Amino acid sequence: QKEVEQNSGPLSVPEGAIASLNCTYSDRGSQSFFWYRQYSGKSPELIMFIYSNGDKEDGRFTAQLNKASQYVSLLIRDSQPSDSATYLCAVKSGNTGKLIFGQGTTLQVKP
Amino acid sequence: DTAVSQTPKYLVTQMGNDKSIKCEQNLGHDTMYWYKQDSKKFLKIMFSYNNKELIINETVPNRFSPKSPDKAHLNLHINSLELGDSAVYFCASSQGWGGMYNSPLHFGNGTRLTVT
C-alpha cells in the first residue's frame, strides 16, 4: 500500500462546476496535510494546508480532513480553465517527519 | 526576489559524467530538501538538511551526494550519471523541523536532467 494515494485521473469537469480531488494516507500518526498545484513544466505551489478535522475554506478552495477515515480532499468551486493542472496531496508522516507526496491527480477544466 | 533558486534549469549530459546542481534560498528557512520527480510526476524525497545537518537520507545510490555549506544553500552532486537518473530535481525549503506542524515547502523551479 502506498503511503499517500491519489487517483491519477485525468478528472475532467466543465467550467463552473465543482471539482473534487481525493487523497488517502496510511500513517495514522500524520498530523499535517497539504495540497499543491503543479502546472505542466512548473514547480509545485502550495494551495492549502490543514491540520484539524473538518473543513478549511480559502476562496474557491476547500480542504476537508477526516483523520478517522485517513482521508483528505480538495474541493474547487466554480472551476476555471486556469485550474487545469496536477494537484498533489502531501502528508507529513507522524513517524519520520517526512513530507510524502501522492502521485497527483490531473484536473482538466473544459470551457 | 526569487525565494528558492536552483541552477541550472536544464542539464543534458552523457552517461558516466559527473554533474552538480546548486540551490539557494533567501527565505531565512533552516531546512532544505532535494526531491526527484520522475516521468510519472511522482515526487520523492531524497535528502533533507536542517541547519546544515543531514536529517533525511533516503535510499538513493551513493553516487548522489548532497552538501550544505550553510543554511541558505544546498547542492547536489551526482557521480557516474546513469540513464535512470533522468528526471526533474526540485530543491525546496521550509522553516522548522521535528515539530508537529511544519511550514509548507517552497520549491525552486526545478532542474531537468537528461542523461543520454
gemmi code that builds the backbone of each chain (N, CA, C; Angstrom):
import gemmi

chains = {
    "A": [
        ("GLN", (0.846, -1.190, 0.000), (0.000, 0.000, 0.000), (0.885, 1.244, 0.000)),
        ("LYS", (0.567, 2.171, -0.920), (1.336, 3.398, -0.977), (1.009, 4.245, 0.241)),
        ("GLU", (1.976, 5.057, 0.648), (1.774, 5.891, 1.831), (0.709, 6.952, 1.603)),
        ("VAL", (0.709, 7.539, 0.407), (-0.282, 8.555, 0.049), (-0.810, 8.188, -1.339)),
        ("GLU", (-2.113, 8.030, -1.435), (-2.694, 7.573, -2.700), (-3.666, 8.591, -3.265)),
        ("GLN", (-3.544, 8.806, -4.551), (-4.469, 9.658, -5.288), (-4.802, 8.973, -6.593)),
        ("ASN", (-5.996, 9.235, -7.096), (-6.352, 8.774, -8.425), (-5.661, 9.686, -9.428)),
        ("SER", (-4.898, 9.102, -10.341), (-4.102, 9.933, -11.246), (-4.931, 10.685, -12.279)),
        ("GLY", (-6.190, 10.215, -12.484), (-7.061, 10.912, -13.424), (-6.732, 10.555, -14.865)),
        ("PRO", (-7.058, 11.433, -15.819), (-7.492, 12.805, -15.576), (-8.945, 12.924, -15.124)),
        ("LEU", (-9.165, 13.937, -14.280), (-10.502, 14.291, -13.860), (-10.943, 15.463, -14.719)),
        ("SER", (-12.016, 15.279, -15.448), (-12.475, 16.306, -16.365), (-13.795, 16.890, -15.874)),
        ("VAL", (-13.843, 18.220, -15.717), (-15.074, 18.880, -15.279), (-15.339, 20.075, -16.196)),
        ("PRO", (-16.610, 20.443, -16.365), (-16.901, 21.640, -17.169), (-16.633, 22.902, -16.357)),
        ("GLU", (-16.350, 23.961, -17.054), (-16.132, 25.257, -16.411), (-17.338, 25.617, -15.551)),
        ("GLY", (-17.059, 26.108, -14.347), (-18.121, 26.492, -13.422), (-18.562, 25.389, -12.477)),
        ("ALA", (-18.150, 24.169, -12.734), (-18.534, 23.038, -11.883), (-17.628, 22.960, -10.657)),
        ("ILE", (-17.988, 22.052, -9.749), (-17.143, 21.775, -8.581), (-16.243, 20.581, -8.913)),
        ("ALA", (-14.950, 20.753, -8.700), (-14.005, 19.645, -8.873), (-13.670, 19.094, -7.489)),
        ("SER", (-13.726, 17.783, -7.369), (-13.457, 17.127, -6.091), (-12.267, 16.196, -6.241)),
        ("LEU", (-11.216, 16.487, -5.487), (-9.975, 15.715, -5.563), (-9.773, 15.005, -4.234)),
        ("ASN", (-9.433, 13.727, -4.300), (-9.368, 12.920, -3.088), (-7.987, 12.327, -2.857)),
        ("CYS", (-7.726, 12.038, -1.592), (-6.414, 11.526, -1.199), (-6.590, 10.683, 0.053)),
        ("THR", (-5.970, 9.517, 0.092), (-5.955, 8.711, 1.306), (-4.509, 8.482, 1.725)),
        ("TYR", (-4.313, 8.257, 3.019), (-2.957, 8.074, 3.533), (-2.939, 6.927, 4.527)),
        ("SER", (-1.778, 6.346, 4.720), (-1.694, 5.122, 5.510), (-1.221, 5.348, 6.951)),
        ("ASP", (-0.483, 6.430, 7.184), (0.104, 6.656, 8.516), (-0.899, 7.355, 9.427)),
        ("ARG", (-1.422, 6.614, 10.411), (-2.431, 7.179, 11.310), (-1.888, 8.321, 12.159)),
        ("GLY", (-0.577, 8.362, 12.319), (0.017, 9.405, 13.137), (0.242, 10.717, 12.403)),
        ("SER", (-0.141, 10.787, 11.143), (0.065, 12.006, 10.356), (-0.741, 13.161, 10.926)),
        ("GLN", (-0.127, 14.340, 10.924), (-0.763, 15.496, 11.559), (-0.973, 16.666, 10.605)),
        ("SER", (-0.178, 16.720, 9.547), (-0.220, 17.892, 8.662), (-0.470, 17.430, 7.237)),
        ("PHE", (-1.358, 18.180, 6.564), (-1.786, 17.763, 5.226), (-1.779, 18.973, 4.307)),
        ("PHE", (-1.263, 18.778, 3.116), (-1.051, 19.896, 2.210), (-1.582, 19.545, 0.824)),
        ("TRP", (-2.050, 20.564, 0.129), (-2.403, 20.434, -1.286), (-1.530, 21.396, -2.078)),
        ("TYR", (-0.854, 20.839, -3.100), (-0.034, 21.628, -4.005), (-0.627, 21.520, -5.405)),
        ("ARG", (-0.448, 22.575, -6.159), (-0.849, 22.582, -7.562), (0.423, 22.678, -8.408)),
        ("GLN", (0.470, 21.895, -9.470), (1.643, 21.924, -10.348), (1.183, 22.026, -11.796)),
        ("TYR", (1.495, 23.158, -12.406), (1.250, 23.307, -13.841), (2.355, 22.583, -14.588)),
        ("SER", (2.036, 22.172, -15.802), (2.986, 21.418, -16.618), (4.286, 22.191, -16.792)),
        ("GLY", (5.378, 21.570, -16.456), (6.691, 22.196, -16.628), (7.057, 23.187, -15.537)),
        ("LYS", (6.225, 23.287, -14.515), (6.482, 24.246, -13.434), (6.697, 23.511, -12.120)),
        ("SER", (7.021, 24.271, -11.088), (7.236, 23.665, -9.774), (5.919, 23.635, -8.989)),
        ("PRO", (5.824, 22.747, -8.020), (4.609, 22.712, -7.189), (4.474, 23.993, -6.381)),
        ("GLU", (3.234, 24.460, -6.237), (2.974, 25.637, -5.411), (1.864, 25.296, -4.424)),
        ("LEU", (2.022, 25.777, -3.209), (1.075, 25.458, -2.156), (-0.267, 26.135, -2.397)),
        ("ILE", (-1.343, 25.346, -2.264), (-2.689, 25.910, -2.312), (-3.236, 26.051, -0.908)),
        ("MET", (-3.198, 24.943, -0.156), (-3.782, 24.963, 1.184), (-3.089, 23.950, 2.067)),
        ("PHE", (-3.191, 24.167, 3.372), (-2.795, 23.151, 4.322), (-3.900, 23.031, 5.372)),
        ("ILE", (-3.964, 21.872, 5.992), (-4.997, 21.638, 7.011), (-4.426, 20.719, 8.066)),
        ("TYR", (-4.722, 21.034, 9.325), (-4.209, 20.238, 10.432), (-5.324, 19.566, 11.221)),
        ("SER", (-6.503, 20.186, 11.241), (-7.582, 19.694, 12.111), (-8.687, 19.056, 11.302)),
        ("ASN", (-9.364, 18.132, 11.905), (-10.527, 17.511, 11.257), (-11.550, 18.572, 10.876)),
        ("GLY", (-12.201, 18.344, 9.749), (-13.235, 19.270, 9.325), (-12.858, 19.941, 8.016)),
        ("ASP", (-13.439, 21.106, 7.801), (-13.247, 21.842, 6.558), (-12.441, 23.106, 6.802)),
        ("LYS", (-11.692, 23.477, 5.786), (-10.986, 24.754, 5.809), (-11.170, 25.392, 4.436)),
        ("GLU", (-11.676, 26.609, 4.449), (-12.013, 27.263, 3.189), (-11.065, 28.430, 2.919)),
        ("ASP", (-10.709, 28.578, 1.644), (-9.887, 29.722, 1.227), (-10.303, 30.074, -0.193)),
        ("GLY", (-11.166, 31.092, -0.296), (-11.652, 31.478, -1.620), (-12.471, 30.368, -2.251)),
        ("ARG", (-12.093, 29.969, -3.448), (-12.829, 28.890, -4.142), (-12.404, 27.501, -3.685)),
        ("PHE", (-11.412, 27.424, -2.828), (-10.860, 26.134, -2.411), (-11.333, 25.762, -0.999)),
        ("THR", (-11.666, 24.485, -0.842), (-11.999, 23.953, 0.484), (-11.255, 22.643, 0.673)),
        ("ALA", (-10.483, 22.576, 1.750), (-9.816, 21.323, 2.103), (-10.659, 20.648, 3.188)),
        ("GLN", (-10.785, 19.338, 3.082), (-11.556, 18.571, 4.061), (-10.672, 17.455, 4.599)),
        ("LEU", (-10.690, 17.291, 5.918), (-9.849, 16.275, 6.540), (-10.699, 15.397, 7.448)),
        ("ASN", (-10.515, 14.094, 7.298), (-11.166, 13.117, 8.174), (-10.096, 12.135, 8.624)),
        ("LYS", (-9.558, 12.382, 9.812), (-8.441, 11.562, 10.294), (-8.882, 10.136, 10.599)),
        ("ALA", (-10.115, 9.959, 11.040), (-10.594, 8.605, 11.358), (-10.598, 7.737, 10.101)),
        ("SER", (-10.966, 8.346, 8.981), (-11.002, 7.615, 7.706), (-9.696, 7.741, 6.940)),
        ("GLN", (-8.765, 8.532, 7.462), (-7.464, 8.755, 6.819), (-7.672, 9.252, 5.397)),
        ("TYR", (-8.406, 10.331, 5.321), (-8.879, 10.827, 4.035), (-8.801, 12.353, 4.042)),
        ("VAL", (-8.268, 12.897, 2.958), (-8.234, 14.355, 2.823), (-8.662, 14.689, 1.393)),
        ("SER", (-9.433, 15.737, 1.247), (-9.911, 16.083, -0.085), (-9.770, 17.578, -0.328)),
        ("LEU", (-9.856, 17.929, -1.587), (-9.811, 19.331, -2.009), (-10.974, 19.573, -2.960)),
        ("LEU", (-11.805, 20.553, -2.613), (-12.901, 20.944, -3.490), (-12.560, 22.278, -4.133)),
        ("ILE", (-12.783, 22.362, -5.425), (-12.582, 23.617, -6.144), (-13.933, 24.026, -6.705)),
        ("ARG", (-14.466, 25.125, -6.181), (-15.761, 25.604, -6.671), (-15.555, 26.508, -7.878)),
        ("ASP", (-16.602, 26.597, -8.711), (-16.557, 27.468, -9.894), (-15.244, 27.252, -10.661)),
        ("SER", (-14.995, 26.015, -11.016), (-13.735, 25.664, -11.690), (-13.521, 26.492, -12.944)),
        ("GLN", (-12.280, 26.899, -13.145), (-11.896, 27.698, -14.306), (-10.868, 26.917, -15.139)),
        ("PRO", (-10.806, 27.200, -16.428), (-9.781, 26.532, -17.250), (-8.377, 26.725, -16.685)),
        ("SER", (-8.137, 27.848, -16.015), (-6.814, 28.092, -15.424), (-6.536, 27.176, -14.228)),
        ("ASP", (-7.549, 26.462, -13.745), (-7.337, 25.488, -12.676), (-6.793, 24.165, -13.221)),
        ("SER", (-6.753, 24.021, -14.518), (-6.252, 22.787, -15.127), (-4.780, 22.615, -14.779)),
        ("ALA", (-4.485, 21.553, -14.054), (-3.133, 21.312, -13.546), (-3.138, 19.946, -12.862)),
        ("THR", (-1.982, 19.582, -12.326), (-1.893, 18.387, -11.485), (-1.921, 18.825, -10.023)),
        ("TYR", (-2.761, 18.169, -9.235), (-2.908, 18.511, -7.827), (-2.273, 17.407, -6.974)),
        ("LEU", (-1.320, 17.827, -6.173), (-0.541, 16.891, -5.372), (-0.975, 16.980, -3.915)),
        ("CYS", (-1.306, 15.839, -3.364), (-1.608, 15.738, -1.943), (-0.305, 15.385, -1.229)),
        ("ALA", (-0.021, 16.028, -0.113), (1.195, 15.743, 0.638), (0.851, 15.601, 2.113)),
        ("VAL", (1.454, 14.601, 2.734), (1.146, 14.280, 4.122), (2.440, 14.199, 4.906)),
        ("LYS", (2.463, 14.887, 6.038), (3.662, 14.800, 6.871), (3.553, 13.571, 7.756)),
        ("SER", (4.512, 12.675, 7.602), (4.496, 11.429, 8.361), (4.685, 11.713, 9.838)),
        ("GLY", (3.822, 11.091, 10.653), (3.955, 11.267, 12.087), (5.182, 10.564, 12.642)),
        ("ASN", (5.645, 9.534, 11.931), (6.796, 8.772, 12.431), (8.124, 9.409, 12.054)),
        ("THR", (8.223, 9.792, 10.826), (9.525, 10.220, 10.311), (9.641, 11.735, 10.119)),
        ("GLY", (8.525, 12.428, 10.114), (8.556, 13.859, 9.852), (8.706, 14.207, 8.383)),
        ("LYS", (8.786, 13.192, 7.532), (8.955, 13.477, 6.103), (7.637, 13.904, 5.490)),
        ("LEU", (7.727, 14.760, 4.465), (6.548, 15.129, 3.690), (6.467, 14.184, 2.511)),
        ("ILE", (5.429, 13.361, 2.501), (5.265, 12.337, 1.482), (4.187, 12.785, 0.504)),
        ("PHE", (4.503, 12.726, -0.782), (3.560, 13.163, -1.807), (2.838, 11.981, -2.431)),
        ("GLY", (1.594, 12.222, -2.816), (0.881, 11.295, -3.672), (1.325, 11.486, -5.112)),
        ("GLN", (0.812, 10.647, -6.011), (1.261, 10.722, -7.400), (0.575, 11.834, -8.168)),
        ("GLY", (-0.398, 12.484, -7.540), (-1.050, 13.621, -8.173), (-2.258, 13.232, -8.992)),
        ("THR", (-3.228, 14.141, -9.052), (-4.420, 13.974, -9.900), (-4.423, 15.094, -10.924)),
        ("THR", (-4.518, 14.714, -12.186), (-4.580, 15.713, -13.248), (-6.018, 16.182, -13.423)),
        ("LEU", (-6.223, 17.477, -13.309), (-7.553, 18.080, -13.472), (-7.609, 18.821, -14.792)),
        ("GLN", (-8.653, 18.562, -15.546), (-8.894, 19.287, -16.792), (-10.242, 19.987, -16.668)),
        ("VAL", (-10.230, 21.311, -16.800), (-11.466, 22.092, -16.760), (-11.744, 22.549, -18.176)),
        ("LYS", (-12.861, 22.077, -18.702), (-13.174, 22.358, -20.113), (-14.093, 23.577, -20.230)),
        ("PRO", (-13.729, 24.525, -21.117), (-14.551, 25.739, -21.273), (-15.925, 25.395, -21.852)),
    ],
    "B": [
        ("ASP", (13.901, 38.792, -6.679), (13.468, 38.432, -5.338), (13.032, 36.974, -5.272)),
        ("THR", (13.718, 36.147, -6.102), (13.382, 34.731, -6.149), (13.600, 34.100, -4.785)),
        ("ALA", (12.638, 33.292, -4.313), (12.727, 32.741, -2.974), (13.674, 31.535, -2.923)),
        ("VAL", (13.428, 30.555, -3.813), (14.282, 29.383, -3.910), (14.745, 29.296, -5.360)),
        ("SER", (16.031, 29.413, -5.559), (16.543, 29.393, -6.923), (17.525, 28.242, -7.072)),
        ("GLN", (17.427, 27.556, -8.180), (18.347, 26.474, -8.431), (18.888, 26.591, -9.845)),
        ("THR", (20.110, 26.170, -10.008), (20.777, 26.221, -11.303), (21.556, 24.943, -11.533)),
        ("PRO", (21.632, 24.475, -12.798), (20.989, 25.082, -13.965), (19.527, 24.655, -14.085)),
        ("LYS", (18.820, 25.261, -15.005), (17.422, 24.892, -15.237), (17.348, 23.610, -16.065)),
        ("TYR", (18.267, 23.480, -17.018), (18.346, 22.279, -17.846), (19.773, 21.756, -17.803)),
        ("LEU", (19.890, 20.451, -17.815), (21.205, 19.822, -17.785), (21.134, 18.581, -18.668)),
        ("VAL", (21.874, 18.609, -19.761), (21.922, 17.464, -20.667), (23.355, 16.969, -20.659)),
        ("THR", (23.533, 15.687, -20.376), (24.878, 15.163, -20.239), (24.899, 13.695, -20.631)),
        ("GLN", (26.073, 13.163, -20.757), (26.208, 11.766, -21.168), (26.411, 10.863, -19.956)),
        ("MET", (26.077, 9.629, -20.156), (26.292, 8.615, -19.113), (27.739, 8.626, -18.673)),
        ("GLY", (27.922, 8.459, -17.382), (29.262, 8.371, -16.826), (29.831, 9.687, -16.353)),
        ("ASN", (29.211, 10.797, -16.783), (29.701, 12.109, -16.359), (29.308, 12.407, -14.914)),
        ("ASP", (29.986, 13.415, -14.344), (29.652, 13.923, -13.005), (29.083, 15.333, -13.169)),
        ("LYS", (27.998, 15.617, -12.451), (27.385, 16.946, -12.550), (26.891, 17.410, -11.186)),
        ("SER", (26.726, 18.730, -11.070), (26.215, 19.319, -9.828), (25.046, 20.241, -10.116)),
        ("ILE", (24.131, 20.284, -9.159), (23.012, 21.222, -9.187), (23.107, 22.064, -7.912)),
        ("LYS", (22.915, 23.378, -8.080), (23.036, 24.262, -6.926), (21.674, 24.834, -6.545)),
        ("CYS", (21.496, 25.082, -5.258), (20.248, 25.637, -4.766), (20.533, 26.655, -3.671)),
        ("GLU", (19.784, 27.750, -3.739), (19.914, 28.808, -2.744), (18.529, 29.318, -2.379)),
        ("GLN", (18.317, 29.610, -1.098), (17.036, 30.198, -0.688), (17.296, 31.454, 0.143)),
        ("ASN", (16.446, 32.453, -0.091), (16.585, 33.713, 0.645), (15.379, 33.960, 1.553)),
        ("LEU", (14.724, 32.867, 1.971), (13.544, 32.976, 2.835), (13.905, 32.930, 4.313)),
        ("GLY", (15.172, 32.697, 4.619), (15.558, 32.575, 6.020), (15.174, 31.245, 6.638)),
        ("HIS", (14.811, 30.266, 5.806), (14.425, 28.949, 6.316), (15.641, 28.182, 6.823)),
        ("ASP", (15.387, 27.235, 7.722), (16.502, 26.471, 8.280), (16.551, 25.038, 7.755)),
        ("THR", (15.593, 24.665, 6.905), (15.550, 23.301, 6.392), (15.447, 23.320, 4.871)),
        ("MET", (16.265, 22.490, 4.236), (16.261, 22.427, 2.776), (16.207, 20.966, 2.329)),
        ("TYR", (15.694, 20.769, 1.133), (15.394, 19.419, 0.644), (15.791, 19.272, -0.824)),
        ("TRP", (16.050, 18.032, -1.205), (16.082, 17.656, -2.609), (15.000, 16.613, -2.835)),
        ("TYR", (14.181, 16.877, -3.868), (13.162, 15.931, -4.310), (13.451, 15.561, -5.764)),
        ("LYS", (13.083, 14.340, -6.124), (13.203, 13.887, -7.508), (11.791, 13.624, -8.037)),
        ("GLN", (11.502, 14.160, -9.220), (10.204, 13.906, -9.846), (10.416, 13.131, -11.127)),
        ("ASP", (9.881, 11.926, -11.161), (10.105, 11.071, -12.329), (9.098, 11.402, -13.437)),
        ("SER", (9.164, 10.614, -14.493), (8.330, 10.880, -15.672), (6.846, 10.733, -15.389)),
        ("LYS", (6.510, 10.019, -14.319), (5.110, 9.861, -13.929), (4.683, 10.919, -12.925)),
        ("LYS", (5.498, 11.929, -12.755), (5.192, 13.073, -11.897), (5.253, 12.753, -10.411)),
        ("PHE", (5.797, 11.593, -10.051), (5.842, 11.227, -8.651), (7.019, 11.932, -7.992)),
        ("LEU", (6.725, 12.728, -6.955), (7.749, 13.478, -6.231), (8.240, 12.659, -5.054)),
        ("LYS", (9.547, 12.369, -5.049), (10.077, 11.526, -3.989), (11.222, 12.245, -3.291)),
        ("ILE", (11.171, 12.261, -1.965), (12.231, 12.948, -1.230), (13.528, 12.157, -1.321)),
        ("MET", (14.626, 12.908, -1.428), (15.942, 12.278, -1.470), (16.726, 12.603, -0.195)),
        ("PHE", (16.867, 13.888, 0.070), (17.662, 14.348, 1.205), (17.000, 15.559, 1.842)),
        ("SER", (17.350, 15.759, 3.129), (16.957, 16.986, 3.794), (18.022, 17.379, 4.791)),
        ("TYR", (18.263, 18.691, 4.879), (19.206, 19.249, 5.828), (18.461, 20.252, 6.717)),
        ("ASN", (18.765, 20.196, 7.998), (18.251, 21.176, 8.942), (19.442, 21.833, 9.605)),
        ("ASN", (19.578, 23.150, 9.443), (20.741, 23.858, 9.997), (22.049, 23.167, 9.633)),
        ("LYS", (22.179, 22.826, 8.382), (23.376, 22.218, 7.793), (23.584, 20.757, 8.214)),
        ("GLU", (22.662, 20.200, 8.984), (22.813, 18.818, 9.414), (21.910, 17.913, 8.588)),
        ("LEU", (22.457, 16.829, 8.082), (21.678, 15.882, 7.285), (20.686, 15.157, 8.189)),
        ("ILE", (19.391, 15.290, 7.884), (18.374, 14.665, 8.723), (17.547, 13.625, 7.968)),
        ("ILE", (17.519, 13.706, 6.665), (16.859, 12.681, 5.863), (17.822, 12.243, 4.783)),
        ("ASN", (18.023, 10.955, 4.716), (18.902, 10.392, 3.695), (18.199, 9.141, 3.192)),
        ("GLU", (17.385, 9.324, 2.150), (16.604, 8.213, 1.652), (17.499, 7.198, 0.948)),
        ("THR", (16.879, 6.111, 0.565), (17.633, 5.061, -0.116), (17.879, 5.475, -1.559)),
        ("VAL", (18.924, 6.266, -1.740), (19.329, 6.655, -3.084), (20.753, 6.145, -3.285)),
        ("PRO", (21.151, 5.930, -4.536), (22.528, 5.464, -4.776), (23.537, 6.431, -4.179)),
        ("ASN", (24.643, 5.901, -3.686), (25.631, 6.795, -3.089), (26.391, 7.598, -4.127)),
        ("ARG", (25.997, 7.474, -5.388), (26.512, 8.386, -6.417), (25.955, 9.803, -6.205)),
        ("PHE", (24.878, 9.888, -5.438), (24.267, 11.186, -5.138), (24.808, 11.674, -3.797)),
        ("SER", (25.401, 12.861, -3.808), (25.924, 13.387, -2.544), (25.497, 14.838, -2.373)),
        ("PRO", (24.717, 15.098, -1.331), (24.321, 16.482, -1.050), (25.386, 17.171, -0.214)),
        ("LYS", (25.393, 18.508, -0.314), (26.298, 19.286, 0.536), (25.601, 20.584, 0.894)),
        ("SER", (25.661, 20.933, 2.156), (25.041, 22.170, 2.620), (26.090, 23.024, 3.305)),
        ("PRO", (26.684, 23.982, 2.575), (27.729, 24.808, 3.182), (27.183, 25.761, 4.246)),
        ("ASP", (25.932, 26.145, 4.118), (25.273, 26.974, 5.133), (23.768, 26.775, 4.988)),
        ("LYS", (23.002, 27.421, 5.869), (21.551, 27.180, 5.909), (20.855, 27.590, 4.622)),
        ("ALA", (21.457, 28.503, 3.886), (20.788, 29.043, 2.700), (21.126, 28.295, 1.420)),
        ("HIS", (22.043, 27.349, 1.500), (22.496, 26.656, 0.293), (22.473, 25.146, 0.472)),
        ("LEU", (22.031, 24.479, -0.586), (22.077, 23.016, -0.602), (22.371, 22.593, -2.030)),
        ("ASN", (23.493, 21.912, -2.213), (23.900, 21.477, -3.542), (23.763, 19.963, -3.645)),
        ("LEU", (23.668, 19.506, -4.885), (23.565, 18.062, -5.139), (24.575, 17.692, -6.196)),
        ("HIS", (25.471, 16.789, -5.834), (26.465, 16.322, -6.790), (26.132, 14.887, -7.172)),
        ("ILE", (26.211, 14.602, -8.456), (25.890, 13.255, -8.934), (27.078, 12.722, -9.717)),
        ("ASN", (27.597, 11.602, -9.271), (28.721, 10.956, -9.962), (28.210, 9.882, -10.916)),
        ("SER", (29.010, 9.632, -11.943), (28.771, 8.494, -12.854), (27.297, 8.406, -13.257)),
        ("LEU", (26.814, 9.434, -13.876), (25.399, 9.522, -14.225), (24.941, 8.343, -15.060)),
        ("GLU", (23.710, 7.915, -14.779), (23.090, 6.804, -15.496), (21.803, 7.281, -16.167)),
        ("LEU", (21.347, 6.494, -17.156), (20.129, 6.859, -17.883), (18.945, 7.056, -16.931)),
        ("GLY", (18.869, 6.200, -15.919), (17.757, 6.249, -14.969), (17.759, 7.469, -14.065)),
        ("ASP", (18.827, 8.247, -14.119), (18.873, 9.471, -13.313), (18.109, 10.612, -13.977)),
        ("SER", (17.717, 10.409, -15.214), (16.969, 11.451, -15.930), (15.655, 11.718, -15.203)),
        ("ALA", (15.439, 12.962, -14.835), (14.262, 13.348, -14.055), (14.336, 14.857, -13.855)),
        ("VAL", (13.324, 15.373, -13.158), (13.391, 16.765, -12.719), (13.725, 16.752, -11.230)),
        ("TYR", (14.739, 17.499, -10.852), (15.166, 17.573, -9.460), (14.744, 18.927, -8.898)),
        ("PHE", (13.986, 18.853, -7.806), (13.499, 20.071, -7.165), (14.196, 20.270, -5.830)),
        ("CYS", (14.648, 21.492, -5.626), (15.094, 21.925, -4.316), (13.909, 22.584, -3.624)),
        ("ALA", (13.851, 22.478, -2.311), (12.766, 23.112, -1.558), (13.292, 23.526, -0.193)),
        ("SER", (12.567, 24.438, 0.435), (12.950, 24.843, 1.785), (11.701, 25.007, 2.639)),
        ("SER", (11.890, 24.939, 3.947), (10.807, 25.197, 4.893), (11.431, 25.659, 6.198)),
        ("GLN", (10.573, 26.134, 7.090), (11.056, 26.576, 8.389), (10.662, 25.564, 9.448)),
        ("GLY", (11.640, 25.109, 10.193), (11.350, 24.222, 11.293), (11.436, 22.759, 10.903)),
        ("TRP", (11.730, 21.956, 11.887), (11.803, 20.508, 11.663), (11.497, 19.807, 12.977)),
        ("GLY", (10.783, 18.716, 12.888), (10.580, 17.875, 14.047), (9.345, 18.204, 14.847)),
        ("GLY", (8.787, 19.346, 14.645), (7.572, 19.692, 15.359), (6.370, 19.015, 14.730)),
        ("MET", (5.246, 19.138, 15.380), (4.041, 18.520, 14.849), (3.637, 19.184, 13.533)),
        ("TYR", (3.804, 20.473, 13.472), (3.426, 21.200, 12.272), (4.653, 21.869, 11.690)),
        ("ASN", (4.760, 21.810, 10.379), (5.859, 22.476, 9.702), (5.325, 23.551, 8.795)),
        ("SER", (6.148, 24.514, 8.519), (5.779, 25.434, 7.459), (5.802, 24.655, 6.147)),
        ("PRO", (4.979, 25.057, 5.205), (4.939, 24.339, 3.926), (6.262, 24.452, 3.185)),
        ("LEU", (6.438, 23.559, 2.248), (7.624, 23.610, 1.403), (7.471, 24.691, 0.340)),
        ("HIS", (8.572, 25.378, 0.088), (8.660, 26.309, -1.029), (9.652, 25.706, -2.014)),
        ("PHE", (9.190, 25.504, -3.232), (10.003, 24.813, -4.220), (10.749, 25.775, -5.131)),
        ("GLY", (11.922, 25.341, -5.569), (12.607, 26.007, -6.665), (11.958, 25.616, -7.984)),
        ("ASN", (12.454, 26.160, -9.078), (11.854, 25.917, -10.391), (12.233, 24.587, -11.019)),
        ("GLY", (13.124, 23.878, -10.386), (13.459, 22.559, -10.886), (14.630, 22.568, -11.859)),
        ("THR", (15.335, 21.458, -11.901), (16.403, 21.226, -12.877), (16.050, 19.964, -13.649)),
        ("ARG", (15.859, 20.129, -14.942), (15.521, 18.959, -15.767), (16.812, 18.327, -16.239)),
        ("LEU", (17.108, 17.160, -15.706), (18.333, 16.436, -16.039), (18.020, 15.371, -17.074)),
        ("THR", (18.742, 15.403, -18.177), (18.604, 14.393, -19.223), (19.955, 13.731, -19.415)),
        ("VAL", (19.987, 12.432, -19.217), (21.213, 11.667, -19.394), (21.092, 10.848, -20.676)),
        ("THR", (22.040, 11.039, -21.571), (21.966, 10.344, -22.873), (23.062, 9.274, -22.997)),
    ],
}
model = gemmi.Model(1)
for chain_id, residues in chains.items():
    chain = gemmi.Chain(chain_id)
    for i, (resn, *xyz) in enumerate(residues, 1):
        res = gemmi.Residue()
        res.name, res.seqid = resn, gemmi.SeqId(i, " ")
        for name, pos in zip(("N", "CA", "C"), xyz):
            atom = gemmi.Atom()
            atom.name, atom.element = name, gemmi.Element(name[0])
            atom.pos, atom.b_iso = gemmi.Position(*pos), 0.0
            res.add_atom(atom)
        chain.add_residue(res)
    model.add_chain(chain)
structure = gemmi.Structure()
structure.add_model(model)
structure.setup_entities()
